[in-house]
């Protein structure tokens, strides 16, 4: 899995918004998407990663009082 984010993760809700704002060139985005696909990665839209994570996991114990989402589940260690 991989996430393509303009500037930093969380700045834009997805790549469409980043392209529209001029922060990401559509040609560059397509090149990155092709490279990820060629390497066997599955691109995950950033907006989906902000949904609450409802799976079984000890993640909530590491972040008491914070909402656990899919970003934390898969990419927080980065």
Phi and psi in degrees as GROMACS dihedral restraints (atoms count N, CA, C in turn):
[ dihedral_restraints ]
;  ai    aj    ak    al  type     phi  dphi    fc
    3     4     5     6     1  -149.8    20    10
    4     5     6     7     1   153.0    20    10
    6     7     8     9     1  -122.9    20    10
    7     8     9    10     1   133.7    20    10
    9    10    11    12     1  -103.3    20    10
   10    11    12    13     1   121.0    20    10
   12    13    14    15     1  -131.7    20    10
   13    14    15    16     1   140.0    20    10
   15    16    17    18     1   -87.5    20    10
   16    17    18    19     1   137.1    20    10
   18    19    20    21     1    66.8    20    10
   19    20    21    22     1   -84.1    20    10
   21    22    23    24     1  -142.4    20    10
   22    23    24    25     1   152.8    20    10
   24    25    26    27     1   -56.6    20    10
   25    26    27    28     1   137.0    20    10
   27    28    29    30     1    93.6    20    10
   28    29    30    31     1   -11.8    20    10
   30    31    32    33     1   -70.8    20    10
   31    32    33    34     1   -42.1    20    10
   33    34    35    36     1  -120.6    20    10
   34    35    36    37     1   150.4    20    10
   36    37    38    39     1   -71.7    20    10
   37    38    39    40     1   -26.0    20    10
   39    40    41    42     1  -164.9    20    10
   40    41    42    43     1   176.2    20    10
   42    43    44    45     1   -68.2    20    10
   43    44    45    46     1   -29.3    20    10
   45    46    47    48     1   -60.9    20    10
   46    47    48    49     1   -43.7    20    10
   48    49    50    51     1   -64.7    20    10
   49    50    51    52     1   -40.1    20    10
   51    52    53    54     1   -65.5    20    10
   52    53    54    55     1   -40.0    20    10
   54    55    56    57     1   -64.8    20    10
   55    56    57    58     1   -45.6    20    10
   57    58    59    60     1   -60.8    20    10
   58    59    60    61     1   -35.4    20    10
   60    61    62    63     1   -81.6    20    10
   61    62    63    64     1    -5.9    20    10
   63    64    65    66     1    82.9    20    10
   64    65    66    67     1    11.1    20    10
   66    67    68    69     1   -87.6    20    10
   67    68    69    70     1   -12.8    20    10
   69    70    71    72     1  -143.4    20    10
   70    71    72    73     1   127.7    20    10
   72    73    74    75     1   -81.9    20    10
   73    74    75    76     1   131.4    20    10
   75    76    77    78     1   -60.6    20    10
   76    77    78    79     1   -36.3    20    10
   78    79    80    81     1   -65.0    20    10
   79    80    81    82     1   -43.7    20    10
   81    82    83    84     1   -64.5    20    10
   82    83    84    85     1   -40.8    20    10
   84    85    86    87     1   -59.7    20    10
   85    86    87    88     1   -45.4    20    10
   87    88    89    90     1   -63.3    20    10
   88    89    90    91     1   -37.4    20    10
   90    91    92    93     1   -63.5    20    10
   91    92    93    94     1   -44.2    20    10
   93    94    95    96     1   -64.7    20    10
   94    95    96    97     1   -43.6    20    10
   96    97    98    99     1   -61.4    20    10
   97    98    99   100     1   -41.1    20    10
   99   100   101   102     1   -64.7    20    10
  100   101   102   103     1   -43.1    20    10
  102   103   104   105     1   -62.6    20    10
  103   104   105   106     1   -43.4    20    10
  105   106   107   108     1   -61.5    20    10
  106   107   108   109     1   -44.0    20    10
  108   109   110   111     1   -62.4    20    10
  109   110   111   112     1   -43.8    20    10
  111   112   113   114     1   -61.6    20    10
  112   113   114   115     1   -31.0    20    10
  114   115   116   117     1   -87.3    20    10
  115   116   117   118     1    -1.6    20    10
  117   118   119   120     1    88.1    20    10
  118   119   120   121     1    11.7    20    10
  120   121   122   123     1   -82.2    20    10
  121   122   123   124     1   153.1    20    10
  123   124   125   126     1  -108.6    20    10
  124   125   126   127     1   111.8    20    10
  126   127   128   129     1   -69.5    20    10
  127   128   129   130     1   132.0    20    10
  129   130   131   132     1  -110.4    20    10
  130   131   132   133     1   123.2    20    10
  132   133   134   135     1   -62.2    20    10
  133   134   135   136     1   133.1    20    10
  135   136   137   138     1   -57.8    20    10
  136   137   138   139     1   -35.7    20    10
  138   139   140   141     1   -62.9    20    10
  139   140   141   142     1   -28.7    20    10
  141   142   143   144     1   -73.2    20    10
  142   143   144   145     1   -26.9    20    10
  144   145   146   147     1   -75.0    20    10
  145   146   147   148     1   -11.7    20    10
  147   148   149   150     1   -88.9    20    10
  148   149   150   151     1    -2.4    20    10
  150   151   152   153     1   -72.4    20    10
  151   152   153   154     1   147.7    20    10
  153   154   155   156     1   -59.9    20    10
  154   155   156   157     1   138.2    20    10
  156   157   158   159     1   -86.9    20    10
  157   158   159   160     1   122.6    20    10
  159   160   161   162     1  -114.7    20    10
  160   161   162   163     1    12.2    20    10
  162   163   164   165     1   -80.2    20    10
  163   164   165   166     1   168.5    20    10
  165   166   167   168     1   -74.0    20    10
  166   167   168   169     1   126.8    20    10
  168   169   170   171     1  -172.5    20    10
  169   170   171   172     1   150.7    20    10
  171   172   173   174     1   -83.5    20    10
  172   173   174   175     1     9.3    20    10
  174   175   176   177     1   -55.0    20    10
  175   176   177   178     1   -39.5    20    10
  177   178   179   180     1   -62.8    20    10
  178   179   180   181     1   -28.2    20    10
  180   181   182   183     1   -71.5    20    10
  181   182   183   184     1   -24.8    20    10
  183   184   185   186     1   -82.9    20    10
  184   185   186   187     1   -17.7    20    10
  186   187   188   189     1  -132.6    20    10
  187   188   189   190     1    64.3    20    10
  189   190   191   192     1   -58.3    20    10
  190   191   192   193     1   132.5    20    10
  192   193   194   195     1    81.8    20    10
  193   194   195   196     1    -7.6    20    10
  195   196   197   198     1  -101.6    20    10
  196   197   198   199     1   149.9    20    10
  198   199   200   201     1   -75.6    20    10
  199   200   201   202     1   133.0    20    10
  201   202   203   204     1   -97.1    20    10
  202   203   204   205     1   126.0    20    10
  204   205   206   207     1  -121.6    20    10
  205   206   207   208     1   179.6    20    10
  207   208   209   210     1   -66.5    20    10
  208   209   210   211     1   -29.1    20    10
  210   211   212   213     1   -60.6    20    10
  211   212   213   214     1   -47.5    20    10
  213   214   215   216     1   -62.0    20    10
  214   215   216   217     1   -41.9    20    10
  216   217   218   219     1   -59.2    20    10
  217   218   219   220     1   -42.9    20    10
  219   220   221   222     1  -107.8    20    10
  220   221   222   223     1   -26.2    20    10
  222   223   224   225     1  -126.8    20    10
  223   224   225   226     1    -1.4    20    10
  225   226   227   228     1   -62.4    20    10
  226   227   228   229     1   -28.0    20    10
  228   229   230   231     1   -68.7    20    10
  229   230   231   232     1   -15.2    20    10
